[in-house]
Amino acid sequence: MTHPGTGSTPPPGWYPDPADPRRSRWWDGVAWTNHYAPQPGSTPGIMPPTSPVQGPPAQGASPVQWPSAQASPWPSAQGSPSPWTTQGNVPPLPGAPAERPKLDRRTPVLNPYIWGVVLLPLLSLVFLLAWNPELRFRTVGSRQVLDPTSMFTPWYFAIGISSFLLYGVSVLLAYLDWQKLSQDGVVRPFHWAWCFLSPAVYVIGRSVIVHGVSGRGLAPVWALIGTFVLSTVVAAAKASTIMAQLMSSIPR
């Protein structure tokens, strides 16, 4: 379509809808699209029809007025860009959150709080390695069975109590890290409450957002992977040791 009288194609943008003056319609530079927006000053609560006008105009009806830069209620491409215009000539979705601004390269994105969330699970390994149950068997009837109380050493209870304490400390550190990121200029940082689900979830989500606004900040994810691998190896080695002790303690 071309602009009447000039033969030029209007630039993409929001223009008054020729089918309904109460709203604006997106012109992609070639044809009208099905994207609509209310005209400034239109009556709230009145929803304009969303179906496009189809078919040629009736005989005797005034021709459709194609958009022009002068008719646009917002600045056209010849002046300052329209606030509704996005890359790819697609209008933004109403209510979509604004893009997070980029951080300055000198702004730190790592702090002691996030490292605490990542490395705290290593303390559990200390208690696990210190746990050395003395496996005993007792006679029940004519059989020898493992005495379950031989597993309950002080270090066994220390492992259980420390797990709850470390979980609570991780949530606190996640809150402090979230607060620090907000103070450093990160808009809508990954919320600390995700740490209630799992500290690993918070570390991953936090690192993704920080990396998106700074191009840095993935080190906690790699450290998290390292602690997971280390914990798995240590737990497997400890389980093998206890199993070997159990097999050697079975009465012959």
Secondary structure by P-SEA (a helix, b strand, c coil): ccccccccccccccccccccccbbbbbcccccccbbbbcccccccccccccccccccccccccccccccccccccccccccccccccccccccccccccccccccccccccaaaaaaaccaaaaaaaaaacccbbbbbbcccbbbbcccccccaaaaaaaaaaaaaaaaaaaaaaaaaaaaaaaccccccccccccccaaaaaaaaaaaaaaaccccaaaaaaaaaaaaaaaaaaaaaaaaaaaaaaaaccc
